[in-house]
Amino acid sequence: MIEVPTIIINFKTYNQASGIDAVKLTKDCADISKKTKKSIIVCAQAPDINACSKNKLPVFAQHVDVFEAGGHTGKINIKSLKENGAMGCLVNHSENRISFKQIMQTVALLAEAEMVSVVCVKNAREAKRVAKLNPDIIAIEPPKLIGGDVSVTRANPNIVKKSVEAVKSVSDKIPVLCGAGVKNSDDVKKAIELGAMGVLVASGVTKADNQKSAILELTKGI
């Protein structure tokens, strides 16, 4: 199981976090994690997972498809992800939402493969429903705040608190992270004060003028 509190950095498909730059950013994260003794995880694009995973830092995939192995051109197979070094996977991110049935199937698939599931949800109601599937981690990310300049911890702190409470009403063993607009240590501190066990960030690091400084700033909140 992943150590919490943690910072998960989603590379998405930003140029600054793709290909060679994805490997460099992962190395920076690994160096900072070792230096600060803070848990950091990166979510890389499927083609970058193998190279990124050589940096002794947990690397997750951004998506996996549920299907029987065979003729499914363009889909992402869990065997390929795991054998290329992925330790876990994001599920149902706001930019790639899937049906509840698919969430259920994906969580089960990841559990069977002994990989970590991080299921993204948009509100407390969805958080409670997903918690009943017993994923490893739930991340609350209001869609309207993703990629913005205002953290969910300031724009809508109640949604974080209510989501944590909703998950705990089902199981107190599932850590809740919060994301959307998270940029600095104050945002991280506030997330933890609200009951979260870390944050899920993207552009706050990937698009930063100085990515290493941005990562270091986030670790100060833990």
C-alpha positions as CSV (number, residue, x, y, z in Angstrom):
1,M,0.0,0.0,0.0
2,I,1.1,3.5,-0.7
3,E,2.3,5.6,2.2
4,V,0.1,8.5,3.2
5,P,-0.1,11.5,3.4
6,T,1.0,11.7,-0.2
7,I,1.3,14.0,-3.2
8,I,0.2,12.5,-6.5
9,I,1.3,14.5,-9.6
10,N,-0.7,13.8,-12.7
11,F,1.4,14.5,-15.8
12,K,-1.7,14.4,-18.1
13,T,-0.4,15.0,-21.7
14,Y,1.4,18.3,-21.0
15,N,4.5,18.7,-23.2
16,Q,6.4,19.7,-20.1
17,A,5.7,16.2,-18.7
18,S,5.9,14.0,-21.8
19,G,8.6,11.8,-23.2
20,I,12.1,12.8,-22.0
21,D,10.6,15.6,-19.9
22,A,8.4,13.0,-18.1
23,V,11.5,11.1,-17.1
24,K,13.3,14.2,-16.0
25,L,10.3,15.3,-13.9
26,T,10.0,11.9,-12.3
27,K,13.7,12.0,-11.4
28,D,13.2,15.4,-9.8
29,C,10.3,14.0,-7.8
30,A,12.3,11.0,-6.7
31,D,15.2,13.2,-5.6
32,I,12.9,15.5,-3.6
33,S,11.0,12.5,-2.1
34,K,14.2,11.0,-0.9
35,K,15.5,14.3,0.4
36,T,12.4,15.4,2.2
37,K,11.2,11.9,3.1
38,K,7.7,12.8,1.8
39,S,5.6,10.4,-0.3
40,I,5.3,11.5,-3.9
41,I,3.7,9.5,-6.8
42,V,3.6,10.4,-10.5
43,C,0.9,9.4,-13.1
44,A,2.5,9.2,-16.5
45,Q,1.2,8.5,-20.0
46,A,1.4,4.8,-20.9
47,P,4.4,5.1,-23.3
48,D,6.4,6.9,-20.6
49,I,5.8,4.5,-17.7
50,N,8.7,2.1,-18.3
51,A,11.3,4.9,-18.5
52,C,9.8,6.8,-15.6
53,S,9.6,3.7,-13.3
54,K,13.4,3.3,-13.4
55,N,13.7,6.3,-11.0
56,K,12.7,4.4,-7.8
57,L,9.5,6.3,-7.4
58,P,5.9,4.9,-7.6
59,V,4.6,5.5,-11.1
60,F,0.9,5.1,-11.8
61,A,-1.0,4.9,-15.1
62,Q,-3.6,7.5,-16.0
63,H,-6.1,4.9,-17.3
64,V,-6.6,1.3,-17.9
65,D,-9.2,-0.4,-20.0
66,V,-11.3,-3.4,-18.9
67,F,-11.6,-6.1,-21.5
68,E,-10.5,-9.7,-22.3
69,A,-7.0,-9.7,-24.0
70,G,-7.3,-9.8,-27.7
71,G,-8.4,-7.6,-30.6
72,H,-8.8,-4.2,-29.0
73,T,-6.5,-1.9,-30.9
74,G,-5.8,1.4,-29.1
75,K,-6.9,0.2,-25.7
76,I,-4.6,-0.1,-22.7
77,N,-4.0,-3.5,-21.3
78,I,-3.3,-4.0,-17.5
79,K,-0.7,-6.7,-18.2
80,S,1.3,-4.2,-20.3
81,L,1.0,-1.5,-17.6
82,K,2.2,-3.7,-14.8
83,E,5.0,-5.3,-16.6
84,N,6.3,-1.9,-17.7
85,G,6.5,-0.7,-14.1
86,A,3.1,0.8,-13.2
87,M,2.2,0.3,-9.5
88,G,-1.3,1.7,-9.7
89,C,-3.7,3.7,-11.8
90,L,-6.1,6.6,-11.8
91,V,-9.7,5.7,-12.4
92,N,-12.5,7.9,-13.5
93,H,-10.6,11.1,-13.7
94,S,-12.8,14.1,-14.5
95,E,-11.2,14.4,-18.0
96,N,-11.8,10.7,-18.7
97,R,-14.9,9.7,-16.8
98,I,-16.3,6.2,-17.1
99,S,-19.6,4.5,-15.9
100,F,-20.1,3.2,-12.4
101,K,-20.0,-0.3,-13.8
102,Q,-16.7,0.3,-15.4
103,I,-15.3,1.8,-12.2
104,M,-16.4,-1.3,-10.3
105,Q,-14.7,-3.5,-12.9
106,T,-11.6,-1.5,-13.0
107,V,-11.2,-1.4,-9.2
108,A,-11.6,-5.2,-9.2
109,L,-9.1,-5.6,-12.1
110,L,-6.5,-3.5,-10.3
111,A,-7.0,-5.4,-7.0
112,E,-6.5,-8.7,-8.8
113,A,-3.3,-7.4,-10.4
114,E,-2.2,-6.2,-7.0
115,M,-2.1,-2.6,-8.2
116,V,-3.3,0.5,-6.4
117,S,-6.6,2.1,-7.5
118,V,-7.1,5.8,-7.1
119,V,-10.7,6.6,-8.0
120,C,-11.6,10.2,-8.7
121,V,-15.0,11.5,-7.7
122,K,-16.8,14.8,-8.3
123,N,-18.8,15.1,-5.0
124,A,-19.5,13.5,-1.6
125,R,-22.4,11.5,-2.9
126,E,-20.2,9.8,-5.6
127,A,-17.5,9.4,-3.0
128,K,-19.8,7.4,-0.7
129,R,-21.0,5.2,-3.6
130,V,-17.4,4.5,-4.8
131,A,-16.2,3.8,-1.2
132,K,-18.5,0.7,-1.2
133,L,-16.3,-0.7,-4.0
134,N,-13.3,-0.6,-1.5
135,P,-10.8,1.2,-3.8
136,D,-7.3,1.9,-2.3
137,I,-7.7,5.7,-2.5
138,I,-10.5,8.1,-3.4
139,A,-9.7,11.6,-4.8
140,I,-12.3,14.4,-4.7
141,E,-11.9,16.8,-7.6
142,P,-14.8,19.2,-8.5
143,P,-14.6,19.3,-12.3
144,K,-15.1,23.1,-12.5
145,L,-12.0,23.8,-10.5
146,I,-9.6,21.5,-12.3
147,G,-6.8,23.4,-14.0
148,G,-7.8,26.6,-12.3
149,D,-5.9,29.0,-10.1
150,V,-8.1,28.6,-7.0
151,S,-7.7,25.5,-4.9
152,V,-10.8,23.5,-3.9
153,T,-9.6,23.9,-0.3
154,R,-10.4,27.6,-0.6
155,A,-13.2,27.7,-3.2
156,N,-15.2,24.8,-1.7
157,P,-13.7,23.4,1.5
158,N,-17.1,21.9,2.5
159,I,-17.0,19.5,-0.4
160,V,-13.6,18.1,0.8
161,K,-14.9,17.8,4.4
162,K,-18.2,16.2,3.3
163,S,-16.4,13.8,1.0
164,V,-14.1,12.6,3.8
165,E,-17.1,12.1,6.1
166,A,-18.9,10.2,3.3
167,V,-16.1,7.8,2.8
168,K,-15.5,7.3,6.5
169,S,-19.2,6.4,6.9
170,V,-18.4,3.4,4.7
171,S,-14.8,2.7,5.7
172,D,-12.2,4.5,7.7
173,K,-9.5,2.6,5.9
174,I,-9.8,4.4,2.6
175,P,-7.6,7.6,2.4
176,V,-9.2,10.6,0.7
177,L,-7.1,13.0,-1.4
178,C,-8.2,16.3,-2.8
179,G,-7.4,18.0,-6.0
180,A,-8.3,20.8,-8.4
181,G,-6.4,24.1,-8.3
182,V,-3.9,22.9,-5.7
183,K,-0.7,25.0,-6.1
184,N,1.2,25.5,-2.8
185,S,1.9,24.3,0.7
186,D,-1.0,26.3,2.2
187,D,-3.4,24.4,-0.1
188,V,-1.9,21.1,1.0
189,K,-2.1,22.1,4.7
190,K,-5.7,23.1,4.4
191,A,-6.5,19.8,2.6
192,I,-5.1,17.8,5.5
193,E,-6.9,20.1,8.1
194,L,-10.1,19.2,6.2
195,G,-9.4,15.5,6.7
196,A,-7.7,14.6,3.4
197,M,-4.5,12.5,3.4
198,G,-2.8,14.3,0.6
199,V,-3.4,16.0,-2.8
200,L,-3.7,15.2,-6.5
201,V,-2.1,18.0,-8.6
202,A,-1.2,18.5,-12.2
203,S,-0.7,22.0,-13.8
204,G,0.6,23.4,-10.5
205,V,3.7,21.4,-11.1
206,T,3.8,20.5,-14.8
207,K,3.3,24.0,-16.0
208,A,5.4,25.7,-13.3
209,D,8.3,27.9,-14.5
210,N,10.4,25.9,-12.0
211,Q,9.0,22.5,-11.5
212,K,11.4,21.5,-8.7
213,S,10.6,24.5,-6.7
214,A,6.9,23.8,-7.1
215,I,7.3,20.2,-5.9
216,L,9.3,21.4,-2.9
217,E,6.7,24.0,-2.0
218,L,4.0,21.3,-2.0
219,T,6.0,19.0,0.3
220,K,6.2,21.8,2.9
221,G,2.4,21.3,3.4
222,I,2.9,17.8,4.7
